């Protein structure tokens, strides 16, 4: 798609035949990567299994890359599907977010603390 930013050339850090990884331009933390299918699919649920597997393989490779380069203490892996869930680029992408001790005073619960508490 010509109007999709992720379909435009990106400075890939890692890639395989069907997927690619590059640094997020608005990183949550040092080393925050996006993993995309090279073919355009709007959401994760639109991606064929062969491309999902290529993305999963690349997530594992990206973790090794980030472990060696930045030595994070943990990771968050996230996929936003649709505008209501926070997806702003309508090309499937997985966030691989390195986490470091002290980057959040209370990391327990991961993204759950963003959700309203039950009453």
N, CA, C and O of each residue as an XYZ file, in Angstrom:
476
protein
N       0.849     -1.188      0.000
C       0.000      0.000      0.000
C       0.889      1.245      0.000
O       1.803      1.363      0.815
N       0.620      2.141     -0.892
C       1.471      3.313     -1.018
C       1.267      4.330      0.088
O       2.166      5.129      0.349
N       0.107      4.332      0.755
C      -0.137      5.322      1.807
C       0.164      4.796      3.211
O      -0.057      5.508      4.190
N       0.657      3.580      3.327
C       0.983      2.988      4.631
C       2.450      3.233      4.959
O       3.337      2.849      4.197
N       2.697      3.873      6.093
C       4.081      4.190      6.469
C       4.939      2.944      6.635
O       6.127      2.970      6.314
N       4.360      1.851      7.132
C       5.145      0.636      7.337
C       5.388     -0.133      6.037
O       6.218     -1.041      5.999
N       4.666      0.228      4.973
C       4.930     -0.360      3.659
C       6.031      0.405      2.928
O       6.506     -0.040      1.883
N       6.436      1.541      3.466
C       7.535      2.320      2.903
C       8.861      1.739      3.415
O       8.877      1.062      4.442
N       9.956      1.992      2.720
C      11.249      1.485      3.207
C      11.531      1.950      4.636
O      11.394      3.130      4.961
N      11.919      1.017      5.461
C      12.251      1.275      6.866
C      13.707      0.850      7.099
O      14.232      0.008      6.371
N      14.342      1.421      8.092
C      15.706      0.975      8.430
C      15.651     -0.318      9.258
O      15.751     -0.288     10.485
N      15.490     -1.443      8.568
C      15.371     -2.721      9.249
C      16.614     -3.040     10.062
O      17.741     -2.833      9.614
N      16.387     -3.543     11.259
C      17.461     -4.017     12.137
C      17.660     -5.509     11.890
O      18.787     -6.004     11.866
N      16.547     -6.213     11.706
C      16.535     -7.653     11.448
C      15.418     -7.940     10.460
O      14.440     -7.196     10.378
N      15.571     -9.025      9.712
C      14.500     -9.430      8.819
C      14.669    -10.882      8.419
O      15.757    -11.453      8.500
N      13.565    -11.457      7.988
C      13.594    -12.745      7.320
C      12.782    -12.575      6.043
O      12.459    -11.449      5.665
N      12.455    -13.657      5.383
C      11.782    -13.542      4.091
C      10.424    -12.844      4.176
O      10.030    -12.155      3.236
N       9.693    -13.013      5.299
C       8.318    -12.548      5.376
C       8.055    -11.474      6.427
O       6.960    -10.914      6.474
N       9.058    -11.177      7.281
C       8.860    -10.221      8.378
C      10.113     -9.372      8.568
O      11.204     -9.731      8.123
N       9.929     -8.242      9.240
C      11.047     -7.333      9.482
C      10.889     -6.670     10.845
O       9.787     -6.582     11.387
N      12.014     -6.207     11.386
C      12.015     -5.505     12.673
C      12.789     -4.204     12.532
O      13.824     -4.142     11.869
N      12.256     -3.159     13.177
C      12.934     -1.862     13.186
C      12.586     -1.148     14.481
O      11.607     -1.484     15.148
N      13.402     -0.157     14.828
C      13.195      0.577     16.070
C      11.966      1.480     15.966
O      11.740      2.119     14.938
N      11.178      1.524     17.037
C      10.018      2.404     17.131
C      10.509      3.851     17.200
O      11.449      4.144     17.938
N       9.888      4.758     16.445
C      10.332      6.159     16.476
C       9.865      6.892     17.730
O      10.342      7.987     18.024
N       8.932      6.289     18.468
C       8.478      6.823     19.754
C       8.622      5.711     20.804
O       7.626      5.183     21.299
N       9.870      5.364     21.137
C      10.082      4.197     21.998
C       9.600      4.391     23.432
O       9.712      5.474     24.007
N       9.065      3.316     23.986
C       8.691      3.281     25.389
C       9.958      3.139     26.237
O      10.043      3.670     27.344
N      10.938      2.412     25.695
C      12.208      2.213     26.392
C      13.311      2.010     25.362
O      13.046      1.839     24.172
N      14.543      2.030     25.838
C      15.705      1.812     24.983
C      15.622      0.439     24.327
O      15.543     -0.579     25.015
N      15.640      0.411     23.003
C      15.611     -0.842     22.269
C      14.241     -1.271     21.780
O      14.123     -2.336     21.173
N      13.202     -0.485     22.020
C      11.827     -0.820     21.630
C      11.772     -1.077     20.117
O      12.032     -0.187     19.308
N      11.427     -2.312     19.766
C      11.347     -2.710     18.359
C       9.910     -2.960     17.934
O       9.057     -3.308     18.750
N       9.658     -2.780     16.652
C       8.404     -3.176     16.019
C       8.716     -4.308     15.058
O       9.684     -4.241     14.301
N       7.898     -5.341     15.091
C       8.028     -6.465     14.172
C       6.784     -6.459     13.297
O       5.660     -6.460     13.797
N       6.997     -6.451     11.987
C       5.883     -6.359     11.037
C       5.960     -7.486     10.012
O       7.041     -8.008      9.737
N       4.808     -7.861      9.446
C       4.869     -8.687      8.246
C       5.263     -7.765      7.086
O       4.836     -6.612      7.044
N       6.060     -8.255      6.163
C       6.453     -7.422      5.026
C       5.270     -7.143      4.104
O       5.226     -6.097      3.457
N       4.328     -8.051      4.037
C       3.105     -7.850      3.278
C       2.146     -7.025      4.132
O       2.150     -7.156      5.356
N       1.334     -6.187      3.517
C       0.410     -5.356      4.274
C      -0.816     -6.144      4.723
O      -1.535     -6.725      3.910
N      -1.037     -6.149      6.034
C      -2.255     -6.664      6.657
C      -2.616     -5.654      7.732
O      -1.747     -5.232      8.494
N      -3.864     -5.265      7.808
C      -4.261     -4.203      8.732
C      -4.079     -4.602     10.190
O      -3.557     -3.810     10.974
N      -4.491     -5.795     10.572
C      -4.414     -6.198     11.969
C      -3.803     -7.588     12.090
O      -3.672     -8.315     11.105
N      -3.440     -7.933     13.294
C      -2.871     -9.247     13.580
C      -3.803    -10.367     13.118
O      -3.332    -11.394     12.629
N      -5.087    -10.190     13.261
C      -6.042    -11.234     12.908
C      -6.217    -11.390     11.402
O      -6.840    -12.351     10.952
N      -5.677    -10.459     10.613
C      -5.708    -10.555      9.153
C      -4.486    -11.290      8.602
O      -4.479    -11.673      7.432
N      -3.476    -11.488      9.405
C      -2.199    -12.049      8.958
C      -2.314    -13.565      8.790
O      -2.744    -14.253      9.716
N      -1.938    -14.096      7.624
C      -1.948    -15.549      7.443
C      -0.939    -16.227      8.383
O       0.046    -15.617      8.801
N      -1.200    -17.474      8.698
C      -0.379    -18.209      9.653
C       1.097    -18.235      9.258
O       1.958    -18.131     10.131
N       1.409    -18.367      7.994
C       2.809    -18.429      7.566
C       3.543    -17.124      7.937
O       4.707    -17.162      8.335
N       2.868    -15.979      7.808
C       3.478    -14.704      8.166
C       3.520    -14.515      9.680
O       4.464    -13.919     10.200
N       2.508    -15.015     10.396
C       2.550    -14.971     11.860
C       3.741    -15.770     12.375
O       4.416    -15.352     13.316
N       3.997    -16.923     11.756
C       5.136    -17.734     12.184
C       6.450    -17.013     11.896
O       7.379    -17.073     12.702
N       6.533    -16.336     10.757
C       7.745    -15.573     10.430
C       7.949    -14.442     11.438
O       9.080    -14.149     11.825
N       6.854    -13.808     11.860
C       6.948    -12.756     12.877
C       7.401    -13.339     14.214
O       8.235    -12.747     14.898
N       6.852    -14.502     14.589
C       7.239    -15.149     15.846
C       8.724    -15.523     15.825
O       9.429    -15.340     16.818
N       9.189    -16.044     14.701
C      10.605    -16.376     14.572
C      11.463    -15.131     14.736
O      12.521    -15.176     15.365
N      11.008    -14.025     14.173
C      11.763    -12.782     14.252
C      11.731    -12.188     15.661
O      12.703    -11.561     16.083
N      10.640    -12.372     16.388
C      10.580    -11.923     17.783
C      11.659    -12.628     18.591
O      12.346    -11.992     19.391
N      11.818    -13.926     18.394
C      12.871    -14.663     19.107
C      14.260    -14.138     18.739
O      15.105    -13.950     19.614
N      14.494    -13.904     17.460
C      15.778    -13.372     17.007
C      16.007    -11.964     17.566
O      17.119    -11.621     17.966
N      14.945    -11.156     17.587
C      15.043     -9.782     18.103
C      15.353     -9.773     19.596
O      16.105     -8.919     20.064
N      14.788    -10.706     20.343
C      15.086    -10.803     21.769
C      16.574    -11.080     21.979
O      17.208    -10.457     22.830
N      17.126    -12.006     21.210
C      18.563    -12.308     21.306
C      19.389    -11.064     20.972
O      20.361    -10.755     21.661
N      19.002    -10.363     19.925
C      19.681     -9.133     19.514
C      19.655     -8.096     20.643
O      20.683     -7.505     20.974
N      18.471     -7.880     21.229
C      18.343     -6.895     22.307
C      19.064     -7.334     23.573
O      19.655     -6.507     24.267
N      19.023     -8.625     23.879
C      19.764     -9.137     25.040
C      21.250     -8.811     24.916
O      21.878     -8.370     25.878
N      21.799     -9.029     23.739
C      23.231     -8.787     23.521
C      23.563     -7.300     23.492
O      24.609     -6.890     23.994
N      22.692     -6.501     22.914
C      22.991     -5.074     22.734
C      22.680     -4.229     23.975
O      23.459     -3.342     24.325
N      21.536     -4.498     24.653
C      21.093     -3.630     25.743
C      20.994     -4.307     27.108
O      20.947     -3.627     28.134
N      20.962     -5.623     27.129
C      20.876     -6.387     28.376
C      19.687     -5.979     29.255
O      19.874     -5.651     30.427
N      18.474     -5.997     28.705
C      17.294     -5.653     29.524
C      17.032     -6.725     30.576
O      17.541     -7.843     30.503
N      16.227     -6.344     31.545
C      15.868     -7.246     32.635
C      14.573     -8.008     32.374
O      14.269     -8.967     33.082
N      13.818     -7.598     31.379
C      12.553     -8.243     31.043
C      12.007     -7.662     29.751
O      12.652     -6.835     29.108
N      10.822     -8.100     29.380
C      10.196     -7.647     28.131
C       8.684     -7.546     28.303
O       8.087     -8.272     29.097
N       8.081     -6.642     27.551
C       6.653     -6.645     27.283
C       6.524     -6.884     25.782
O       7.281     -6.333     24.981
N       5.557     -7.710     25.420
C       5.230     -7.944     24.015
C       3.774     -7.540     23.850
O       2.899     -8.035     24.561
N       3.517     -6.630     22.902
C       2.160     -6.126     22.764
C       1.711     -6.009     21.327
O       2.495     -5.716     20.424
N       0.416     -6.246     21.139
C      -0.217     -6.086     19.835
C      -1.523     -5.318     20.059
O      -2.397     -5.778     20.794
N      -1.653     -4.169     19.436
C      -2.888     -3.395     19.494
C      -3.688     -3.701     18.233
O      -3.152     -3.640     17.127
N      -4.955     -4.025     18.395
C      -5.802     -4.366     17.250
C      -6.992     -3.410     17.232
O      -7.888     -3.499     18.072
N      -6.987     -2.503     16.270
C      -8.070     -1.541     16.118
C      -7.852     -0.270     16.918
O      -7.110     -0.249     17.900
N      -8.506      0.776     16.480
C      -8.350      2.092     17.112
C      -8.751      2.076     18.584
O      -8.122      2.747     19.402
N      -9.797      1.312     18.933
C     -10.244      1.260     20.331
C      -9.175      0.675     21.247
O      -9.158      0.955     22.445
N      -8.285     -0.136     20.686
C      -7.204     -0.750     21.458
C      -5.904      0.033     21.344
O      -4.883     -0.377     21.897
N      -5.931      1.155     20.633
C      -4.751      2.002     20.534
C      -3.928      1.832     19.277
O      -2.851      2.417     19.173
N      -4.401      1.044     18.310
C      -3.644      0.896     17.069
C      -3.747      2.186     16.273
O      -4.845      2.627     15.933
N      -2.598      2.792     15.974
C      -2.594      4.049     15.222
C      -2.071      3.880     13.800
O      -2.382      4.698     12.934
N      -1.292      2.848     13.544
C      -0.849      2.524     12.184
C      -1.551      1.232     11.802
O      -1.359      0.199     12.443
N      -2.360      1.294     10.760
C      -3.165      0.137     10.378
C      -2.387     -0.812      9.469
O      -2.817     -1.158      8.369
N      -1.232     -1.213      9.975
C      -0.409     -2.283      9.405
C       0.001     -3.098     10.622
O       0.627     -2.566     11.539
N      -0.339     -4.365     10.642
C      -0.049     -5.201     11.804
C       1.385     -4.993     12.281
O       2.323     -4.992     11.484
N       1.540     -4.817     13.593
C       2.878     -4.734     14.171
C       2.841     -5.199     15.617
O       1.862     -5.004     16.338
N       3.933     -5.816     16.010
C       4.108     -6.313     17.366
C       5.169     -5.451     18.030
O       6.239     -5.223     17.467
N       4.866     -4.976     19.227
C       5.837     -4.214     20.010
C       6.648     -5.186     20.861
O       6.081     -5.966     21.626
N       7.955     -5.141     20.733
C       8.849     -5.871     21.623
C       9.569     -4.798     22.441
O      10.451     -4.097     21.948
N       9.160     -4.697     23.707
C       9.602     -3.584     24.551
C      10.508     -4.101     25.660
O      10.048     -4.788     26.571
N      11.801     -3.773     25.585
C      12.694     -4.152     26.680
C      12.317     -3.401     27.956
O      11.926     -2.235     27.909
N      12.438     -4.076     29.086
C      12.150     -3.465     30.382
C      13.393     -3.556     31.255
O      14.159     -4.517     31.177
N      13.575     -2.548     32.078
C      14.761     -2.438     32.924
C      14.337     -2.204     34.363
O      13.398     -1.453     34.627
N      15.034     -2.850     35.297
C      14.748     -2.606     36.709
C      14.771     -1.102     36.967
O      15.727     -0.418     36.601
N      13.711     -0.593     37.601
C      13.631      0.822     37.935
C      12.983      1.688     36.885
O      12.776      2.876     37.135
N      12.643      1.149     35.692
C      12.015      2.007     34.677
C      10.569      2.338     35.011
O       9.994      3.262     34.436
N       9.981      1.594     35.932
C       8.645      1.860     36.444
C       8.664      1.537     37.930
O       9.152      0.475     38.317
N       8.149      2.421     38.767
C       8.209      2.148     40.206
C       7.404      0.918     40.622
O       7.731      0.278     41.621
N       6.364      0.583     39.876
C       5.514     -0.567     40.195
C       5.118     -1.281     38.906
O       4.006     -1.078     38.418
N       5.998     -2.114     38.341
C       5.686     -2.755     37.066
C       4.690     -3.910     37.162
O       4.255     -4.438     36.139
N       4.327     -4.305     38.378
C       3.415     -5.435     38.538
C       2.123     -5.201     37.766
O       1.551     -4.111     37.790
N       1.684     -6.237     37.092
C       0.436     -6.139     36.341
C       0.609     -5.654     34.913
O      -0.356     -5.631     34.148
N       1.825     -5.265     34.539
C       2.053     -4.831     33.156
C       1.080     -3.766     32.727
O       0.955     -2.734     33.386
N       0.378     -4.004     31.615
C      -0.540     -2.995     31.080
C      -1.837     -2.906     31.854
O      -2.622     -1.988     31.621
N      -2.087     -3.824     32.762
C      -3.347     -3.799     33.515
C      -3.556     -2.495     34.261
O      -4.695     -2.070     34.455
N      -2.472     -1.851     34.684
C      -2.642     -0.612     35.436
C      -3.167      0.527     34.568
O      -3.547      1.578     35.084
N      -3.190      0.322     33.251
C      -3.761      1.321     32.348
C      -5.282      1.204     32.271
O      -5.968      2.131     31.840
N      -5.791      0.055     32.693
C      -7.227     -0.182     32.622
C      -7.907      0.307     33.893
O      -7.314      0.256     34.971
N      -9.143      0.778     33.779
C      -9.847      1.231     34.989
C     -10.051      0.060     35.952
O     -10.321     -1.062     35.525
N      -9.921      0.325     37.237
C     -10.112     -0.748     38.207
C     -11.589     -1.102     38.292
O     -12.468     -0.277     38.043
N     -11.830     -2.366     38.655
C     -13.215     -2.806     38.801
C     -13.824     -2.194     40.045
O     -13.133     -1.991     41.043
N     -15.110     -1.902     39.992
C     -15.801     -1.288     41.115
C     -16.652     -2.305     41.821
O     -17.318     -1.978     42.803
